Amino acid sequence: MLGIGKKFPEFNLKGVVSADLKTAFIDVTHKSYEGKWLVVFSYP
């Protein structure tokens, strides 16, 4: 588990942002939220 001030590893994944199937998924990378706080949650 990473703590405050620790660097998160680089990543590239699909994120869900909508219930509309045409716009539901976006590509998210480690640079998408650079300089901002981010909570990463993963479920099996």
C-alpha positions in Angstrom: 0.0 0.0 0.0 1.3 3.4 -0.9 1.1 6.4 1.4 1.0 10.1 1.1 4.0 11.5 -0.8 4.7 8.1 -2.5 4.7 7.9 -6.3 2.1 5.7 -7.9 3.4 3.4 -10.6 2.7 4.2 -14.2 -0.5 2.7 -15.6 -2.8 2.7 -18.6 -6.3 1.3 -18.3 -10.0 1.7 -19.2 -12.2 3.7 -16.8 -16.0 3.8 -16.6 -17.4 7.3 -16.5 -21.0 6.9 -17.7 -24.0 4.5 -18.0 -24.4 5.3 -21.7 -22.6 2.6 -23.6 -21.4 5.0 -26.3 -19.5 7.2 -23.9 -19.1 4.8 -20.9 -15.4 4.0 -21.2 -12.3 6.3 -21.4 -8.6 5.6 -21.4 -6.9 6.7 -18.2 -3.2 6.9 -17.7 -0.8 8.0 -14.9 -0.7 11.4 -16.6 -4.5 11.9 -16.8 -4.6 13.4 -13.3 -1.0 14.6 -12.9 -0.7 17.1 -10.0 -4.1 16.2 -8.6 -5.2 13.9 -5.7 -6.5 10.6 -7.0 -8.1 7.6 -5.4 -7.7 4.4 -7.3 -10.2 1.6 -6.6 -10.1 -1.8 -8.1 -12.7 -4.6 -7.8 -11.9 -8.1 -9.1 
